C-alpha cells in the first residue's frame, strides 16, 4: 500500500503543533502564579481609587456645609444630637457617635430637639438644596452594613432612618483656651471656629465597621481643605466601639476628633 507523501507530511505537522497535557498544566500554573503576584497590586490600586472618590465626597460635603452656613447666618447644619446653643464651655454634642445619621426615622421624630422637614438631620440637610446625589454620602470602600446598596431602598422611603458613611461634627474649637487650666470653648458657628486646628467631617467613627479604610481616614478641616489621617498605629481604631450595641460611649468619638485635630494642627 502506498502512502502519499503529502498526507504523511500534513499529519506530522498536526502532531508536532498539538499541545500535550503537560504543556496545558505548566501554562495554567504559570498563569496562576502571575495572577497571584498581580492580584495584591490590583487590589491596592482599586483601594487607592476608592480612597480618592471618598476624599472627593468628603470635600464636596464639606463645601456644602460652607454654603449652608453662608445661607444660615454662619450656622452649621443643625442636628438633634447637638445641643442648641451658640457657644459653650466644654463639648455641646450630646451624642457625637450618632452624627452619621442623615435622616431620622419617622417613629423617632417626635422626640427630636429640632425636627426638620422630612426628618433630615445633620449633613442630611444638605440633600434638598446643595448635594442631591445620594451616593455622595457613602464611601465606596465601606465594609459595614450601611453601604449605598443597603441604604438605597431606605433613602427612597421618607419614613425610614438613613445612616451614611461620613461623620459630621457639627462644631469646632472656638479659638485657643486662655490658659492651661481654661476649658476649651466649642461653637457651631463656622466663622467662629479656629480653622487651624479643627476638623468638621471625616470618615465614619462610631464603630469599627464604620471605618471605611483600613489604615486611616479622610477628613475635612475648617480651613476648607481635605486631608488624610494616617492610622498605621491603630490609634483611631482603638477609639472606636467594636459594634453598634456598644457604641453608646460619647467619649470614644470625642477622643477620635481630638486625634484628628492634633494631627491637623500646625507643629
PERA-V574028 format. One record per residue. N is the residue number from 1. PHI is phi in radians with two decimals (NA if undefined). OMEGA is omega in degrees with one decimal (999 if undefined). NEAR is the number of other ideal C-beta (glycine too) atoms within 8 Angstrom. Layout:
BEGIN
N;PHI;OMEGA;NEAR / N;PHI;OMEGA;NEAR
END
This chain:
BEGIN
1;NA;-178.2;2 / 2;-1.64;176.9;3 / 3;-1.85;-179.6;6 / 4;-1.24;-178.4;6 / 5;-1.08;-178.4;6 / 6;-1.07;-179.7;6 / 7;-1.16;179.4;8 / 8;-1.10;-178.9;9 / 9;-1.15;-179.8;8 / 10;-1.17;179.4;8 / 11;-1.15;179.8;8 / 12;-1.12;-180.0;8 / 13;-1.12;179.7;8 / 14;-1.10;179.6;8 / 15;-1.16;-177.5;7 / 16;-1.23;-175.5;6 / 17;-1.62;-177.5;5 / 18;-1.33;176.3;6 / 19;-1.51;173.8;4 / 20;-1.56;178.8;6 / 21;-1.07;179.4;5 / 22;-1.11;177.5;6 / 23;-1.00;-178.2;8 / 24;-1.13;-179.0;9 / 25;-1.13;179.3;8 / 26;-1.12;179.0;8 / 27;-1.07;179.5;8 / 28;-1.10;179.7;8 / 29;-1.13;178.6;8 / 30;-1.10;179.2;8 / 31;-1.09;179.5;8 / 32;-1.10;178.8;8 / 33;-1.12;179.6;8 / 34;-1.10;177.9;8 / 35;-1.10;178.6;8 / 36;-1.10;179.0;7 / 37;-1.31;-174.0;8 / 38;-1.45;-173.5;8 / 39;-1.04;178.3;8 / 40;-1.06;178.5;7 / 41;-1.14;178.7;8 / 42;-1.13;178.5;8 / 43;-1.10;178.0;8 / 44;-1.12;179.0;8 / 45;-1.16;178.5;8 / 46;-1.13;178.8;8 / 47;-1.16;176.8;10 / 48;-1.08;178.4;8 / 49;-1.15;178.4;8 / 50;-1.13;179.4;11 / 51;-1.14;177.6;12 / 52;-1.17;176.4;8 / 53;-1.09;178.8;10 / 54;-1.06;179.2;15 / 55;-1.09;177.2;11 / 56;-1.08;177.4;8 / 57;-1.06;-179.9;13 / 58;-1.03;-179.0;16 / 59;-1.17;179.7;10 / 60;-1.11;177.8;10 / 61;-1.14;178.4;16 / 62;-1.05;178.9;13 / 63;-1.19;174.4;9 / 64;-1.11;176.6;12 / 65;-1.10;178.8;16 / 66;-1.11;178.1;10 / 67;-1.10;177.3;9 / 68;-1.06;179.9;14 / 69;-1.06;179.3;13 / 70;-1.04;-177.8;7 / 71;-1.56;-176.6;5 / 72;-2.28;174.4;7 / 73;0.98;175.7;3 / 74;1.50;-175.9;9 / 75;-1.50;174.6;10 / 76;-1.23;180.0;12 / 77;-0.92;-178.2;13 / 78;-1.38;177.6;13 / 79;-2.62;177.1;12 / 80;-1.23;180.0;10 / 81;-1.63;179.7;13 / 82;-2.07;177.1;13 / 83;-1.12;-172.9;8 / 84;-1.54;170.7;6 / 85;-2.43;-167.8;6 / 86;-1.19;-179.5;6 / 87;-2.47;-175.7;9 / 88;-2.43;171.9;11 / 89;-1.48;-174.6;5 / 90;1.54;-178.0;7 / 91;-1.07;178.1;7 / 92;-2.08;176.4;10 / 93;-1.91;-176.0;14 / 94;-1.38;-178.9;6 / 95;-2.39;-176.9;8 / 96;-1.06;-179.1;12 / 97;-1.17;-176.3;13 / 98;-1.76;-177.1;8 / 99;-1.47;165.1;16 / 100;-1.56;-175.7;14 / 101;-1.21;176.8;15 / 102;-1.73;177.8;13 / 103;-2.56;179.9;14 / 104;-1.50;179.2;12 / 105;-1.06;-176.7;10 / 106;-0.98;-178.5;9 / 107;-1.16;-178.1;5 / 108;-1.84;-173.8;9 / 109;-1.26;179.8;10 / 110;-1.12;-177.9;5 / 111;-1.65;-178.9;5 / 112;-1.20;179.9;11 / 113;-1.15;-179.1;6 / 114;-2.36;-176.5;8 / 115;-1.12;178.2;9 / 116;-1.93;177.2;9 / 117;-1.07;179.1;4 / 118;1.36;177.3;7 / 119;1.36;178.6;13 / 120;-1.08;-173.4;11 / 121;-2.49;177.2;15 / 122;1.03;-179.7;13 / 123;-1.23;172.8;14 / 124;-1.11;178.1;14 / 125;-1.16;179.1;12 / 126;-1.34;-170.2;13 / 127;-1.11;-173.0;12 / 128;-1.16;-170.6;8 / 129;-2.01;-168.1;6 / 130;-1.90;-176.5;9 / 131;-2.33;-171.8;10 / 132;-1.70;175.4;6 / 133;-1.76;-176.3;5 / 134;-0.99;-175.1;10 / 135;-1.11;179.5;6 / 136;-1.07;-175.0;9 / 137;-1.54;-176.9;14 / 138;-2.31;-179.6;14 / 139;-1.53;179.6;13 / 140;-1.16;179.2;7 / 141;-1.66;-174.3;10 / 142;-1.04;-176.0;13 / 143;-1.92;-178.1;6 / 144;-1.56;-173.9;9 / 145;-1.56;-175.4;5 / 146;-1.90;177.0;13 / 147;-1.32;-175.1;11 / 148;-1.07;-178.4;9 / 149;-1.05;-179.2;5 / 150;-1.25;-175.1;9 / 151;-1.65;-175.2;14 / 152;-1.04;-179.7;9 / 153;-1.16;178.7;7 / 154;-1.11;-179.9;10 / 155;-1.04;-177.7;9 / 156;-1.49;177.2;5 / 157;-1.99;-174.2;7 / 158;-1.05;-178.0;7 / 159;-1.56;-172.4;6 / 160;-1.70;174.5;9 / 161;-1.25;175.8;9 / 162;-2.22;177.8;11 / 163;-1.96;178.5;8 / 164;-1.70;-177.0;14 / 165;-1.83;-178.0;13 / 166;-2.06;-173.0;15 / 167;-1.66;178.6;13 / 168;-1.54;178.4;12 / 169;-1.73;174.6;13 / 170;1.45;-179.0;13 / 171;-2.88;177.4;11 / 172;-2.90;178.9;12 / 173;-1.09;179.9;12 / 174;-1.67;-178.4;10 / 175;1.33;-178.4;6 / 176;-1.60;174.8;6 / 177;-1.01;-177.1;8 / 178;-1.16;179.8;4 / 179;-2.55;-176.0;5 / 180;-1.07;-176.9;4 / 181;-1.63;-179.0;3 / 182;-1.36;177.1;7 / 183;-1.33;175.6;6 / 184;-1.27;175.6;8 / 185;-1.59;178.5;11 / 186;-2.15;-179.6;13 / 187;-2.49;176.2;12 / 188;-1.76;175.0;11 / 189;-1.66;-170.4;12 / 190;-0.91;-171.0;11 / 191;-1.48;169.9;6 / 192;-1.72;-178.6;9 / 193;-1.42;178.1;14 / 194;-1.23;-174.1;11 / 195;-1.23;-175.2;9 / 196;-1.39;-172.5;7 / 197;-2.49;-178.3;10 / 198;-2.38;173.5;13 / 199;-1.92;-173.0;14 / 200;-2.01;-175.5;13 / 201;-2.68;180.0;14 / 202;-2.72;169.8;17 / 203;-1.00;-175.8;16 / 204;-0.96;-177.2;16 / 205;-2.43;178.9;15 / 206;-1.47;-179.9;13 / 207;-2.45;-173.8;12 / 208;-1.03;-178.2;9 / 209;-1.27;174.5;8 / 210;-1.37;-175.5;16 / 211;-1.30;-168.9;13 / 212;-1.15;-176.6;12 / 213;-2.12;-170.8;12 / 214;-1.31;-172.8;3 / 215;-2.15;178.4;6 / 216;2.77;-179.3;10 / 217;-2.64;172.8;14 / 218;-1.54;177.2;15 / 219;-2.57;-178.3;15 / 220;-2.03;-176.9;15 / 221;-1.67;177.8;13 / 222;-1.20;175.2;11 / 223;-1.54;174.3;6 / 224;1.27;174.6;9 / 225;-1.91;173.9;6 / 226;-1.91;-174.4;10 / 227;-2.42;-179.1;8 / 228;-1.98;175.1;9 / 229;-1.74;-179.1;13 / 230;-1.49;-174.5;6 / 231;-2.17;-178.0;11 / 232;-1.13;179.8;6 / 233;-1.63;176.2;4 / 234;1.07;176.5;7 / 235;-1.10;-178.1;8 / 236;-1.20;-179.1;14 / 237;-1.04;179.5;9 / 238;-1.14;178.3;6 / 239;-1.39;-169.1;11 / 240;-1.48;176.1;15 / 241;-1.23;-179.0;13 / 242;-1.21;179.6;6 / 243;-2.75;-175.7;9 / 244;-1.10;-176.9;7 / 245;-1.09;-178.7;4 / 246;-1.72;-178.2;9 / 247;-1.52;-179.5;12 / 248;-1.97;-178.9;6 / 249;-1.56;-176.5;8 / 250;-1.16;-177.8;11 / 251;-1.16;178.6;6 / 252;-1.10;-179.1;12 / 253;-1.20;177.1;14 / 254;-1.03;178.5;11 / 255;-1.15;178.6;9 / 256;-1.08;177.9;13 / 257;-1.11;179.0;13 / 258;-1.12;177.2;8 / 259;-1.10;179.9;12 / 260;-1.15;178.7;13 / 261;-1.04;-178.9;12 / 262;-1.12;178.9;7 / 263;-1.23;-176.6;7 / 264;-1.44;-174.7;11 / 265;-1.21;178.3;8 / 266;-1.01;-179.6;4 / 267;-1.46;999;2
END
